[in-house]
Amino acid sequence: MKLFLTAGFLFFVSLTTYGYRGLVSNQVSLENKASLEQEVLYLPSGKGLGFLSFGYKNMLSDLLWFQTINYFGKHFKTDRNYTWLAHMCGLVTDLNPRAEHVFDFCGTMLAWEANAPQKANALLDKAISTNPQRWRYYYLRGFNSLYFLKDDTAAKRDFLLGSKQKDAPPFLLRLAVKKIDTADPFSTQEFLIETLKETTDPTQRQVLIEKLKELHREVKQ
């Protein structure tokens, strides 16, 4: 039985990786869209995907995460069009809602690079519902609300909630009580530097460093 399930899972992986890729490619061609989506791994909803994983959710999650990172990296180096990023991040975290590195990456890059802060915060909502004790989720969601969505109330609430979690750094409480001017590049710079300290993915680091350089240029002007 176990051998059967393993074989079934491997068949499913092959099917989704190659079959769906071909399906998307044909659809793109028919609709006369750019070829930028031809490499996207198109999969069913998270619930359907979990059922089809034959119990190997973490393994499939790792496979999809590898595809997601490749997708992001390719588009970062070319057209910087991330149409499918939120969908792919959602699939990975549906399969493994404890994947902190995925939530950190997607919750940051969807806002800063893909210009989709609302989708970033929707993903962080899911992260917090799964693990409400992790201060970093509140920090990321709060800054997205503050900087991109201009929602000071939501941001302050998140900073305060985050400051109450175990191992939360002291600066979170300071953010919760002080007035932050998002037009001030130094406030944004502080966030980027703190995020860089926790970032290990090379592409994500490159994105954040680019944003820091842009802020430095603004300050000089």
TIRO-2110 file (N, C-alpha, C; in Angstrom, 1 decimal):
// TIRO-2110
0.8, -1.2, 0.0, N, 1, A
0.0, 0.0, 0.0, CA, 1, A
0.9, 1.2, 0.0, C, 1, A
1.9, 1.2, 0.9, N, 2, A
2.8, 2.4, 0.9, CA, 2, A
3.5, 2.6, -0.4, C, 2, A
3.9, 1.5, -1.0, N, 3, A
4.6, 1.6, -2.3, CA, 3, A
3.6, 2.2, -3.4, C, 3, A
2.4, 1.8, -3.3, N, 4, A
1.4, 2.3, -4.2, CA, 4, A
1.2, 3.8, -4.0, C, 4, A
1.1, 4.2, -2.8, N, 5, A
0.9, 5.7, -2.5, CA, 5, A
2.1, 6.5, -3.0, C, 5, A
3.3, 5.9, -2.8, N, 6, A
4.5, 6.6, -3.2, CA, 6, A
4.6, 6.7, -4.7, C, 6, A
4.2, 5.6, -5.4, N, 7, A
4.2, 5.7, -6.8, CA, 7, A
3.2, 6.7, -7.3, C, 7, A
2.0, 6.7, -6.6, N, 8, A
1.0, 7.6, -7.0, CA, 8, A
1.4, 9.1, -6.8, C, 8, A
2.1, 9.3, -5.7, N, 9, A
2.5, 10.7, -5.5, CA, 9, A
3.5, 11.1, -6.5, C, 9, A
4.5, 10.2, -6.9, N, 10, A
5.5, 10.6, -7.9, CA, 10, A
4.9, 10.8, -9.2, C, 10, A
3.8, 10.0, -9.5, N, 11, A
3.1, 10.2, -10.8, CA, 11, A
2.4, 11.6, -10.8, C, 11, A
1.8, 11.9, -9.6, N, 12, A
1.2, 13.2, -9.5, CA, 12, A
2.1, 14.4, -9.7, C, 12, A
3.3, 14.3, -9.1, N, 13, A
4.3, 15.3, -9.2, CA, 13, A
4.7, 15.5, -10.7, C, 13, A
4.9, 14.3, -11.4, N, 14, A
5.3, 14.4, -12.8, CA, 14, A
4.2, 15.0, -13.6, C, 14, A
2.9, 14.6, -13.3, N, 15, A
1.8, 15.2, -14.0, CA, 15, A
1.7, 16.7, -13.8, C, 15, A
1.8, 17.1, -12.6, N, 16, A
1.6, 18.6, -12.3, CA, 16, A
2.7, 19.4, -12.9, C, 16, A
4.0, 18.8, -12.8, N, 17, A
5.1, 19.6, -13.2, CA, 17, A
5.2, 19.8, -14.8, C, 17, A
4.8, 18.7, -15.5, N, 18, A
5.0, 18.7, -16.9, CA, 18, A
3.6, 18.9, -17.6, C, 18, A
2.6, 18.2, -17.2, N, 19, A
1.3, 18.3, -17.8, CA, 19, A
0.7, 19.6, -17.7, C, 19, A
0.7, 20.2, -16.5, N, 20, A
0.1, 21.5, -16.3, CA, 20, A
0.9, 22.6, -16.9, C, 20, A
2.2, 22.4, -16.9, N, 21, A
3.0, 23.4, -17.6, CA, 21, A
2.7, 23.4, -19.1, C, 21, A
2.4, 22.3, -19.7, N, 22, A
2.0, 22.3, -21.1, CA, 22, A
0.7, 22.9, -21.3, C, 22, A
-0.2, 22.6, -20.3, N, 23, A
-1.6, 23.2, -20.4, CA, 23, A
-1.5, 24.7, -20.4, C, 23, A
-0.7, 25.2, -19.4, N, 24, A
-0.6, 26.7, -19.3, CA, 24, A
0.0, 27.3, -20.6, C, 24, A
1.0, 26.5, -21.1, N, 25, A
1.7, 27.0, -22.3, CA, 25, A
0.7, 27.1, -23.5, C, 25, A
-0.1, 26.1, -23.6, N, 26, A
-1.1, 26.1, -24.7, CA, 26, A
-2.1, 27.2, -24.5, C, 26, A
-2.5, 27.4, -23.3, N, 27, A
-3.5, 28.4, -23.0, CA, 27, A
-3.0, 29.8, -23.3, C, 27, A
-1.7, 30.0, -22.9, N, 28, A
-1.1, 31.3, -23.2, CA, 28, A
-1.0, 31.5, -24.7, C, 28, A
-0.7, 30.5, -25.5, N, 29, A
-0.6, 30.6, -26.9, CA, 29, A
-1.9, 31.0, -27.5, C, 29, A
-3.0, 30.3, -27.0, N, 30, A
-4.3, 30.5, -27.6, CA, 30, A
-4.8, 31.9, -27.3, C, 30, A
-4.4, 32.4, -26.1, N, 31, A
-4.9, 33.8, -25.7, CA, 31, A
-3.9, 34.9, -26.2, C, 31, A
-2.9, 34.5, -26.9, N, 32, A
-1.9, 35.5, -27.4, CA, 32, A
-1.3, 36.3, -26.3, C, 32, A
-1.0, 35.6, -25.1, N, 33, A
-0.4, 36.3, -24.0, CA, 33, A
1.1, 36.1, -24.2, C, 33, A
1.9, 36.9, -23.5, N, 34, A
3.3, 36.8, -23.5, CA, 34, A
3.8, 35.5, -23.0, C, 34, A
4.9, 35.0, -23.3, N, 35, A
5.4, 33.7, -22.9, CA, 35, A
5.9, 33.7, -21.5, C, 35, A
5.8, 34.8, -20.8, N, 36, A
6.4, 34.9, -19.4, CA, 36, A
5.7, 33.9, -18.5, C, 36, A
4.5, 33.4, -18.7, N, 37, A
3.8, 32.5, -17.8, CA, 37, A
4.0, 31.0, -18.2, C, 37, A
4.8, 30.7, -19.3, N, 38, A
4.9, 29.4, -19.7, CA, 38, A
5.5, 28.4, -18.7, C, 38, A
6.4, 29.0, -17.9, N, 39, A
7.0, 28.1, -16.9, CA, 39, A
6.3, 28.0, -15.6, C, 39, A
5.1, 28.6, -15.5, N, 40, A
4.4, 28.6, -14.2, CA, 40, A
3.8, 27.2, -13.9, C, 40, A
3.9, 26.8, -12.7, N, 41, A
3.3, 25.5, -12.3, CA, 41, A
1.9, 25.8, -11.8, C, 41, A
0.9, 25.4, -12.7, N, 42, A
-0.5, 25.7, -12.4, CA, 42, A
-1.1, 24.5, -11.7, C, 42, A
-1.7, 24.7, -10.5, N, 43, A
-2.2, 23.6, -9.7, CA, 43, A
-3.6, 24.0, -9.2, C, 43, A
-4.3, 22.9, -8.8, N, 44, A
-5.6, 23.2, -8.2, CA, 44, A
-5.6, 23.9, -6.9, C, 44, A
-6.7, 24.1, -6.3, N, 45, A
-6.8, 24.8, -5.0, CA, 45, A
-6.0, 24.1, -3.9, C, 45, A
-5.8, 24.8, -2.8, N, 46, A
-5.0, 24.2, -1.7, CA, 46, A
-5.6, 22.9, -1.2, C, 46, A
-7.0, 22.9, -1.0, N, 47, A
-7.6, 21.7, -0.5, CA, 47, A
-7.5, 20.5, -1.5, C, 47, A
-7.7, 20.8, -2.8, N, 48, A
-7.6, 19.8, -3.8, CA, 48, A
-6.2, 19.3, -3.9, C, 48, A
-5.3, 20.2, -3.7, N, 49, A
-3.9, 19.8, -3.8, CA, 49, A
-3.5, 18.9, -2.6, C, 49, A
-4.0, 19.2, -1.5, N, 50, A
-3.7, 18.4, -0.3, CA, 50, A
-4.2, 17.0, -0.5, C, 50, A
-5.4, 16.8, -1.1, N, 51, A
-6.0, 15.5, -1.3, CA, 51, A
-5.1, 14.7, -2.3, C, 51, A
-4.7, 15.4, -3.3, N, 52, A
-3.9, 14.8, -4.4, CA, 52, A
-2.5, 14.5, -4.0, C, 52, A
-2.0, 15.0, -2.8, N, 53, A
-0.6, 14.8, -2.4, CA, 53, A
-0.4, 13.4, -1.9, C, 53, A
-1.4, 12.6, -1.7, N, 54, A
-1.3, 11.3, -1.1, CA, 54, A
-0.6, 11.3, 0.2, C, 54, A
-0.8, 12.3, 1.0, N, 55, A
-0.2, 12.3, 2.3, CA, 55, A
1.2, 12.9, 2.4, C, 55, A
1.7, 13.3, 1.3, N, 56, A
3.1, 13.8, 1.3, CA, 56, A
3.1, 15.3, 1.1, C, 56, A
2.3, 16.0, 2.0, N, 57, A
2.1, 17.4, 1.9, CA, 57, A
3.4, 18.2, 2.0, C, 57, A
4.2, 17.9, 3.0, N, 58, A
5.5, 18.6, 3.2, CA, 58, A
6.4, 18.4, 2.0, C, 58, A
6.5, 17.3, 1.5, N, 59, A
7.3, 17.0, 0.3, CA, 59, A
6.9, 17.8, -0.9, C, 59, A
5.6, 17.8, -1.1, N, 60, A
5.0, 18.6, -2.2, CA, 60, A
5.2, 20.1, -2.0, C, 60, A
5.0, 20.5, -0.7, N, 61, A
5.2, 21.9, -0.4, CA, 61, A
6.6, 22.3, -0.7, C, 61, A
7.6, 21.5, -0.4, N, 62, A
9.0, 21.8, -0.7, CA, 62, A
9.2, 21.9, -2.2, C, 62, A
8.6, 21.0, -3.0, N, 63, A
8.8, 21.0, -4.4, CA, 63, A
8.2, 22.3, -5.0, C, 63, A
7.0, 22.7, -4.5, N, 64, A
6.3, 23.9, -5.0, CA, 64, A
7.1, 25.2, -4.6, C, 64, A
7.7, 25.1, -3.4, N, 65, A
8.5, 26.3, -3.0, CA, 65, A
9.7, 26.5, -3.8, C, 65, A
10.3, 25.4, -4.2, N, 66, A
11.5, 25.4, -5.2, CA, 66, A
11.0, 26.1, -6.5, C, 66, A
9.8, 25.7, -7.0, N, 67, A
9.3, 26.2, -8.2, CA, 67, A
9.0, 27.7, -8.0, C, 67, A
8.5, 28.1, -6.9, N, 68, A
8.1, 29.5, -6.6, CA, 68, A
9.3, 30.4, -6.6, C, 68, A
10.4, 29.9, -5.9, N, 69, A
11.6, 30.7, -5.9, CA, 69, A
12.2, 30.8, -7.3, C, 69, A
12.2, 29.8, -8.0, N, 70, A
12.7, 29.8, -9.4, CA, 70, A
11.9, 30.8, -10.2, C, 70, A
10.5, 30.8, -10.1, N, 71, A
9.6, 31.7, -10.8, CA, 71, A
10.0, 33.2, -10.4, C, 71, A
10.1, 33.4, -9.1, N, 72, A
10.4, 34.8, -8.7, CA, 72, A
11.7, 35.2, -9.2, C, 72, A
12.8, 34.4, -9.1, N, 73, A
14.1, 34.7, -9.6, CA, 73, A
14.1, 35.0, -11.1, C, 73, A
13.4, 34.2, -11.9, N, 74, A
13.4, 34.5, -13.3, CA, 74, A
12.8, 35.8, -13.7, C, 74, A
11.7, 36.1, -13.0, N, 75, A
11.0, 37.4, -13.3, CA, 75, A
11.7, 38.6, -12.7, C, 75, A
12.4, 38.4, -11.6, N, 76, A
13.2, 39.5, -11.1, CA, 76, A
14.3, 39.9, -12.0, C, 76, A
14.9, 38.9, -12.7, N, 77, A
16.0, 39.2, -13.6, CA, 77, A
15.5, 39.6, -15.0, C, 77, A
14.2, 39.5, -15.3, N, 78, A
13.7, 39.8, -16.6, CA, 78, A
12.7, 40.9, -16.6, C, 78, A
11.4, 40.6, -16.6, N, 79, A
10.3, 41.6, -16.7, CA, 79, A
9.8, 42.1, -15.4, C, 79, A
10.1, 41.5, -14.3, N, 80, A
9.6, 41.8, -13.0, CA, 80, A
8.1, 41.9, -13.0, C, 80, A
7.5, 40.9, -13.7, N, 81, A
6.0, 40.7, -13.7, CA, 81, A
5.8, 39.4, -12.9, C, 81, A
5.0, 39.5, -11.8, N, 82, A
4.8, 38.4, -10.8, CA, 82, A
3.4, 38.0, -10.7, C, 82, A
2.7, 37.8, -11.8, N, 83, A
1.3, 37.6, -11.9, CA, 83, A
0.9, 36.4, -11.0, C, 83, A
1.7, 35.3, -11.0, N, 84, A
1.3, 34.1, -10.3, CA, 84, A
1.9, 34.0, -8.9, C, 84, A
2.7, 34.9, -8.5, N, 85, A
3.4, 34.8, -7.2, CA, 85, A
2.5, 34.5, -6.0, C, 85, A
1.4, 35.4, -5.9, N, 86, A
0.5, 35.2, -4.8, CA, 86, A
-0.2, 33.9, -4.8, C, 86, A
-0.6, 33.4, -5.9, N, 87, A
-1.2, 32.1, -6.1, CA, 87, A
-0.3, 31.0, -5.6, C, 87, A
1.0, 31.0, -6.1, N, 88, A
1.9, 30.0, -5.8, CA, 88, A
2.3, 30.0, -4.3, C, 88, A
2.4, 31.2, -3.7, N, 89, A
2.7, 31.3, -2.3, CA, 89, A
1.5, 30.7, -1.5, C, 89, A
0.3, 31.0, -1.9, N, 90, A
-0.9, 30.4, -1.3, CA, 90, A
-0.9, 28.9, -1.3, C, 90, A
-0.5, 28.3, -2.4, N, 91, A
-0.5, 26.9, -2.5, CA, 91, A
0.5, 26.3, -1.6, C, 91, A
1.7, 26.8, -1.5, N, 92, A
2.8, 26.3, -0.7, CA, 92, A
2.3, 26.4, 0.8, C, 92, A
1.7, 27.5, 1.2, N, 93, A
1.4, 27.6, 2.6, CA, 93, A
0.1, 26.9, 3.0, C, 93, A
-0.8, 26.6, 2.0, N, 94, A
-1.9, 25.7, 2.2, CA, 94, A
-1.4, 24.3, 2.6, C, 94, A
-0.4, 23.8, 1.9, N, 95, A
0.2, 22.5, 2.1, CA, 95, A
1.0, 22.5, 3.4, C, 95, A
1.7, 23.6, 3.7, N, 96, A
2.5, 23.6, 5.0, CA, 96, A
2.3, 25.0, 5.6, C, 96, A
1.3, 25.1, 6.4, N, 97, A
1.0, 26.4, 7.1, CA, 97, A
2.0, 26.8, 8.2, C, 97, A
3.0, 25.9, 8.4, N, 98, A
4.0, 26.2, 9.4, CA, 98, A
5.3, 26.6, 8.7, C, 98, A
5.3, 26.9, 7.5, N, 99, A
6.5, 27.2, 6.7, CA, 99, A
6.8, 28.7, 6.9, C, 99, A
7.5, 29.0, 8.0, N, 100, A
7.7, 30.4, 8.4, CA, 100, A
8.5, 31.2, 7.3, C, 100, A
9.5, 30.5, 6.7, N, 101, A
10.4, 31.2, 5.7, CA, 101, A
9.5, 31.6, 4.4, C, 101, A
8.5, 30.8, 4.1, N, 102, A
7.6, 31.1, 3.0, CA, 102, A
6.8, 32.3, 3.3, C, 102, A
6.2, 32.4, 4.5, N, 103, A
5.4, 33.5, 4.8, CA, 103, A
6.3, 34.8, 4.9, C, 103, A
7.5, 34.7, 5.4, N, 104, A
8.4, 35.8, 5.5, CA, 104, A
8.7, 36.4, 4.1, C, 104, A
9.1, 35.4, 3.2, N, 105, A
9.5, 35.8, 1.9, CA, 105, A
8.3, 36.4, 1.1, C, 105, A
7.2, 35.7, 1.1, N, 106, A
6.0, 36.2, 0.3, CA, 106, A
5.4, 37.4, 0.9, C, 106, A
5.3, 37.5, 2.3, N, 107, A
4.7, 38.6, 2.9, CA, 107, A
5.5, 39.9, 2.7, C, 107, A
6.8, 39.7, 2.4, N, 108, A
7.7, 40.9, 2.1, CA, 108, A
7.7, 41.2, 0.6, C, 108, A
8.0, 40.2, -0.2, N, 109, A
8.1, 40.4, -1.7, CA, 109, A
6.9, 40.7, -2.4, C, 109, A
5.7, 40.2, -2.0, N, 110, A
4.5, 40.6, -2.6, CA, 110, A
4.2, 42.1, -2.5, C, 110, A
4.6, 42.6, -1.3, N, 111, A
4.4, 44.1, -1.1, CA, 111, A
5.5, 44.9, -1.8, C, 111, A
6.7, 44.6, -1.5, N, 112, A
7.8, 45.4, -2.0, CA, 112, A
8.2, 45.3, -3.4, C, 112, A
8.1, 44.1, -4.0, N, 113, A
8.5, 43.9, -5.3, CA, 113, A
7.3, 43.7, -6.3, C, 113, A
6.3, 43.0, -5.9, N, 114, A
5.2, 42.7, -6.8, CA, 114, A
4.1, 43.7, -6.7, C, 114, A
4.2, 44.7, -5.8, N, 115, A
3.3, 45.8, -5.7, CA, 115, A
1.9, 45.3, -5.3, C, 115, A
1.8, 44.3, -4.5, N, 116, A
0.5, 43.7, -4.1, CA, 116, A
0.5, 43.6, -2.6, C, 116, A
0.5, 44.7, -1.8, N, 117, A
0.5, 44.7, -0.4, CA, 117, A
-0.8, 44.1, 0.2, C, 117, A
-1.9, 44.2, -0.4, N, 118, A
-3.1, 43.6, 0.1, CA, 118, A
-3.1, 42.1, 0.1, C, 118, A
-2.5, 41.5, -1.0, N, 119, A
-2.3, 40.1, -1.1, CA, 119, A
-1.2, 39.6, -0.1, C, 119, A
-0.2, 40.4, 0.1, N, 120, A
0.8, 40.1, 1.1, CA, 120, A
0.1, 40.0, 2.5, C, 120, A
-0.7, 41.0, 2.8, N, 121, A
-1.3, 41.0, 4.1, CA, 121, A
-2.4, 39.8, 4.3, C, 121, A
-3.0, 39.5, 3.2, N, 122, A
-4.0, 38.4, 3.2, CA, 122, A
-3.2, 37.1, 3.6, C, 122, A
-2.0, 36.9, 3.0, N, 123, A
-1.2, 35.8, 3.3, CA, 123, A
-0.7, 35.8, 4.8, C, 123, A
-0.4, 37.0, 5.2, N, 124, A
0.1, 37.1, 6.6, CA, 124, A
-1.1, 36.9, 7.6, C, 124, A
-2.3, 37.2, 7.2, N, 125, A
-3.5, 36.9, 8.0, CA, 125, A
-3.5, 35.4, 8.3, C, 125, A
-3.3, 34.6, 7.2, N, 126, A
-3.2, 33.2, 7.3, CA, 126, A
-2.1, 32.7, 8.2, C, 126, A
-1.0, 33.4, 8.1, N, 127, A
0.2, 33.0, 8.9, CA, 127, A
-0.1, 33.2, 10.4, C, 127, A
-0.8, 34.3, 10.7, N, 128, A
-1.1, 34.7, 12.1, CA, 128, A
-2.1, 33.7, 12.7, C, 128, A
-3.1, 33.4, 11.8, N, 129, A
-4.1, 32.4, 12.3, CA, 129, A
-3.6, 31.1, 12.6, C, 129, A
-2.5, 30.7, 12.0, N, 130, A
-1.8, 29.4, 12.2, CA, 130, A
-0.9, 29.5, 13.4, C, 130, A
-0.1, 30.6, 13.5, N, 131, A
0.9, 30.8, 14.5, CA, 131, A
0.8, 32.2, 15.1, C, 131, A
-0.1, 32.5, 16.0, N, 132, A
-0.3, 33.8, 16.5, CA, 132, A
0.8, 34.3, 17.5, C, 132, A
1.7, 33.4, 17.8, N, 133, A
2.7, 33.7, 18.8, CA, 133, A
4.0, 34.3, 18.1, C, 133, A
4.0, 34.3, 16.8, N, 134, A
5.3, 34.7, 16.1, CA, 134, A
5.2, 36.2, 15.8, C, 134, A
6.1, 37.0, 16.5, N, 135, A
6.0, 38.4, 16.4, CA, 135, A
6.3, 39.0, 15.0, C, 135, A
7.1, 38.3, 14.3, N, 136, A
7.5, 38.8, 13.0, CA, 136, A
6.4, 38.9, 12.0, C, 136, A
5.4, 38.0, 12.1, N, 137, A
4.2, 38.2, 11.2, CA, 137, A
3.5, 39.5, 11.4, C, 137, A
3.3, 39.9, 12.7, N, 138, A
2.7, 41.1, 13.0, CA, 138, A
3.5, 42.3, 12.5, C, 138, A
4.8, 42.2, 12.6, N, 139, A
5.7, 43.2, 12.2, CA, 139, A
5.6, 43.5, 10.7, C, 139, A
5.6, 42.4, 9.9, N, 140, A
5.5, 42.5, 8.4, CA, 140, A
4.2, 43.0, 8.0, C, 140, A
3.1, 42.5, 8.6, N, 141, A
1.8, 43.0, 8.2, CA, 141, A
1.6, 44.4, 8.6, C, 141, A
2.1, 44.8, 9.8, N, 142, A
2.0, 46.2, 10.3, CA, 142, A
2.7, 47.1, 9.4, C, 142, A
3.9, 46.8, 8.9, N, 143, A
4.6, 47.7, 8.1, CA, 143, A
3.9, 47.8, 6.7, C, 143, A
3.4, 46.7, 6.2, N, 144, A
2.7, 46.8, 4.9, CA, 144, A
1.5, 47.7, 5.0, C, 144, A
0.8, 47.6, 6.2, N, 145, A
-0.4, 48.5, 6.4, CA, 145, A
0.0, 49.9, 6.5, C, 145, A
1.1, 50.2, 7.2, N, 146, A
1.6, 51.5, 7.4, CA, 146, A
2.1, 52.2, 6.1, C, 146, A
3.0, 51.5, 5.5, N, 147, A
3.8, 52.1, 4.4, CA, 147, A
3.0, 52.0, 3.0, C, 147, A
2.4, 50.9, 2.7, N, 148, A
1.8, 50.8, 1.4, CA, 148, A
0.3, 51.1, 1.5, C, 148, A
-0.4, 50.7, 2.5, N, 149, A
-1.9, 50.9, 2.6, CA, 149, A
-2.3, 52.1, 3.4, C, 149, A
-1.3, 52.8, 4.0, N, 150, A
-1.6, 54.1, 4.7, CA, 150, A
-2.6, 53.9, 5.8, C, 150, A
-2.6, 52.8, 6.5, N, 151, A
-3.5, 52.5, 7.5, CA, 151, A
-2.8, 52.5, 8.9, C, 151, A
-2.7, 53.6, 9.5, N, 152, A
-1.9, 53.8, 10.7, CA, 152, A
-2.5, 53.0, 11.8, C, 152, A
-3.8, 52.9, 11.9, N, 153, A
-4.5, 52.2, 13.0, CA, 153, A
-4.2, 50.7, 13.0, C, 153, A
-4.3, 50.1, 11.8, N, 154, A
-4.0, 48.7, 11.7, CA, 154, A
-2.5, 48.4, 12.0, C, 154, A
-1.7, 49.3, 11.5, N, 155, A
-0.2, 49.2, 11.7, CA, 155, A
0.1, 49.2, 13.2, C, 155, A
-0.4, 50.2, 13.9, N, 156, A
-0.1, 50.4, 15.4, CA, 156, A
-0.6, 49.1, 16.1, C, 156, A
-1.8, 48.7, 15.7, N, 157, A
-2.4, 47.5, 16.4, CA, 157, A
-1.5, 46.3, 16.2, C, 157, A
-1.0, 46.1, 15.0, N, 158, A
-0.1, 44.9, 14.8, CA, 158, A
1.3, 45.1, 15.5, C, 158, A
1.8, 46.3, 15.5, N, 159, A
3.1, 46.5, 16.3, CA, 159, A
2.9, 46.2, 17.8, C, 159, A
1.7, 46.6, 18.3, N, 160, A
1.5, 46.4, 19.7, CA, 160, A
1.3, 44.9, 20.0, C, 160, A
0.5, 44.2, 19.1, N, 161, A
0.3, 42.8, 19.3, CA, 161, A
1.6, 42.0, 19.2, C, 161, A
2.4, 42.4, 18.2, N, 162, A
3.7, 41.8, 18.0, CA, 162, A
4.6, 42.0, 19.2, C, 162, A
4.6, 43.1, 19.8, N, 163, A
5.5, 43.4, 20.9, CA, 163, A
5.2, 42.6, 22.1, C, 163, A
4.0, 42.0, 22.2, N, 164, A
3.6, 41.2, 23.3, CA, 164, A
3.9, 39.7, 23.2, C, 164, A
4.5, 39.3, 22.0, N, 165, A
4.8, 37.9, 21.8, CA, 165, A
6.2, 37.6, 22.3, C, 165, A
6.4, 36.3, 22.5, N, 166, A
7.7, 35.9, 23.1, CA, 166, A
8.8, 36.2, 22.1, C, 166, A
9.9, 36.7, 22.7, N, 167, A
11.2, 37.1, 22.0, CA, 167, A
11.0, 38.3, 21.1, C, 167, A
9.9, 39.0, 21.2, N, 168, A
9.7, 40.2, 20.4, CA, 168, A
10.8, 41.3, 20.7, C, 168, A
11.4, 41.9, 19.7, N, 169, A
12.5, 42.9, 20.0, CA, 169, A
11.9, 44.2, 20.6, C, 169, A
12.6, 44.9, 21.3, N, 170, A
12.1, 46.2, 21.9, CA, 170, A
11.6, 47.2, 20.9, C, 170, A
12.2, 47.2, 19.7, N, 171, A
11.8, 48.3, 18.8, CA, 171, A
10.3, 48.2, 18.4, C, 171, A
9.8, 47.0, 18.5, N, 172, A
8.4, 46.8, 18.1, CA, 172, A
7.4, 47.6, 19.0, C, 172, A
7.7, 47.7, 20.3, N, 173, A
6.9, 48.5, 21.2, CA, 173, A
7.1, 50.0, 20.9, C, 173, A
8.3, 50.3, 20.6, N, 174, A
8.6, 51.7, 20.2, CA, 174, A
7.8, 52.1, 18.9, C, 174, A
7.7, 51.2, 18.0, N, 175, A
6.9, 51.5, 16.8, CA, 175, A
5.5, 51.7, 17.1, C, 175, A
5.0, 50.9, 18.1, N, 176, A
3.6, 50.9, 18.5, CA, 176, A
3.2, 52.3, 19.1, C, 176, A
4.1, 52.9, 19.8, N, 177, A
3.8, 54.1, 20.6, CA, 177, A
4.2, 55.4, 19.9, C, 177, A
5.2, 55.3, 19.0, N, 178, A
5.7, 56.6, 18.5, CA, 178, A
5.0, 56.9, 17.1, C, 178, A
5.0, 58.1, 16.8, N, 179, A
4.4, 58.6, 15.5, CA, 179, A
5.4, 58.3, 14.4, C, 179, A
5.0, 57.6, 13.4, N, 180, A
5.9, 57.2, 12.3, CA, 180, A
5.5, 58.0, 11.0, C, 180, A
6.5, 58.6, 10.4, N, 181, A
6.2, 59.4, 9.2, CA, 181, A
6.7, 58.5, 8.0, C, 181, A
5.8, 57.9, 7.3, N, 182, A
6.2, 57.0, 6.2, CA, 182, A
6.8, 57.8, 5.0, C, 182, A
6.6, 59.1, 5.0, N, 183, A
7.3, 59.9, 4.0, CA, 183, A
8.8, 60.1, 4.3, C, 183, A
9.1, 59.8, 5.6, N, 184, A
10.5, 59.9, 6.0, CA, 184, A
11.3, 58.6, 5.6, C, 184, A
12.2, 58.7, 4.7, N, 185, A
12.9, 57.5, 4.2, CA, 185, A
13.7, 56.8, 5.3, C, 185, A
14.0, 57.5, 6.4, N, 186, A
14.8, 56.9, 7.5, CA, 186, A
13.9, 55.8, 8.2, C, 186, A
12.6, 56.1, 8.3, N, 187, A
11.7, 55.1, 8.9, CA, 187, A
11.7, 53.8, 8.1, C, 187, A
11.6, 54.0, 6.7, N, 188, A
11.5, 52.9, 5.8, CA, 188, A
12.9, 52.1, 5.8, C, 188, A
13.9, 52.9, 5.9, N, 189, A
15.3, 52.3, 5.9, CA, 189, A
15.5, 51.4, 7.1, C, 189, A
14.9, 51.8, 8.3, N, 190, A
15.0, 51.0, 9.5, CA, 190, A
14.3, 49.7, 9.3, C, 190, A
13.1, 49.7, 8.7, N, 191, A
12.4, 48.5, 8.4, CA, 191, A
13.2, 47.6, 7.5, C, 191, A
13.8, 48.1, 6.4, N, 192, A
14.5, 47.3, 5.5, CA, 192, A
15.7, 46.7, 6.1, C, 192, A
16.4, 47.4, 6.9, N, 193, A
17.6, 46.9, 7.6, CA, 193, A
17.3, 45.8, 8.6, C, 193, A
16.2, 46.0, 9.3, N, 194, A
15.7, 44.9, 10.2, CA, 194, A
15.3, 43.7, 9.5, C, 194, A
14.7, 43.8, 8.3, N, 195, A
14.2, 42.7, 7.5, CA, 195, A
15.4, 42.0, 6.9, C, 195, A
16.4, 42.7, 6.5, N, 196, A
17.6, 42.1, 5.9, CA, 196, A
18.4, 41.2, 7.0, C, 196, A
18.3, 41.6, 8.2, N, 197, A
19.0, 40.8, 9.3, CA, 197, A
18.4, 39.4, 9.3, C, 197, A
17.1, 39.3, 9.0, N, 198, A
16.5, 38.0, 9.1, CA, 198, A
16.4, 37.2, 7.8, C, 198, A
16.9, 37.8, 6.7, N, 199, A
16.8, 37.3, 5.4, CA, 199, A
18.0, 36.5, 4.9, C, 199, A
17.8, 35.3, 4.5, N, 200, A
18.9, 34.4, 4.0, CA, 200, A
18.8, 34.2, 2.5, C, 200, A
17.6, 34.3, 1.9, N, 201, A
17.4, 34.0, 0.5, CA, 201, A
18.2, 35.1, -0.3, C, 201, A
19.1, 34.7, -1.2, N, 202, A
19.9, 35.7, -1.9, CA, 202, A
19.1, 36.6, -2.8, C, 202, A
18.0, 36.2, -3.5, N, 203, A
17.2, 37.0, -4.3, CA, 203, A
16.5, 38.0, -3.5, C, 203, A
15.9, 37.6, -2.4, N, 204, A
15.2, 38.5, -1.5, CA, 204, A
16.2, 39.6, -1.0, C, 204, A
17.4, 39.2, -0.6, N, 205, A
18.4, 40.1, -0.1, CA, 205, A
18.7, 41.2, -1.2, C, 205, A
18.8, 40.7, -2.4, N, 206, A
19.1, 41.6, -3.5, CA, 206, A
18.0, 42.7, -3.7, C, 206, A
16.7, 42.2, -3.6, N, 207, A
15.6, 43.1, -3.7, CA, 207, A
15.6, 44.2, -2.6, C, 207, A
15.8, 43.7, -1.4, N, 208, A
15.9, 44.7, -0.3, CA, 208, A
17.0, 45.6, -0.3, C, 208, A
18.2, 45.2, -0.8, N, 209, A
19.3, 46.0, -0.9, CA, 209, A
19.1, 47.1, -2.0, C, 209, A
18.4, 46.7, -3.1, N, 210, A
18.0, 47.6, -4.1, CA, 210, A
17.1, 48.7, -3.6, C, 210, A
16.2, 48.3, -2.7, N, 211, A
15.2, 49.3, -2.1, CA, 211, A
16.0, 50.3, -1.2, C, 211, A
17.0, 49.7, -0.5, N, 212, A
17.8, 50.6, 0.4, CA, 212, A
18.6, 51.6, -0.5, C, 212, A
19.1, 51.2, -1.6, N, 213, A
19.9, 52.1, -2.4, CA, 213, A
19.0, 53.2, -3.0, C, 213, A
17.8, 52.8, -3.3, N, 214, A
16.8, 53.8, -3.8, CA, 214, A
16.5, 54.8, -2.8, C, 214, A
16.4, 54.4, -1.5, N, 215, A
16.2, 55.3, -0.4, CA, 215, A
17.3, 56.2, -0.2, C, 215, A
18.6, 55.7, -0.3, N, 216, A
19.8, 56.5, -0.2, CA, 216, A
19.8, 57.6, -1.2, C, 216, A
19.4, 57.3, -2.4, N, 217, A
19.4, 58.3, -3.5, CA, 217, A
18.3, 59.3, -3.2, C, 217, A
17.2, 58.9, -2.7, N, 218, A
16.2, 59.9, -2.3, CA, 218, A
16.7, 60.9, -1.3, C, 218, A
17.4, 60.4, -0.3, N, 219, A
17.9, 61.2, 0.8, CA, 219, A
18.9, 62.2, 0.2, C, 219, A
19.8, 61.8, -0.7, N, 220, A
20.8, 62.7, -1.3, CA, 220, A
20.2, 63.8, -2.1, C, 220, A
19.0, 63.5, -2.7, N, 221, A
18.3, 64.5, -3.5, CA, 221, A
17.7, 65.6, -2.6, C, 221, A
END
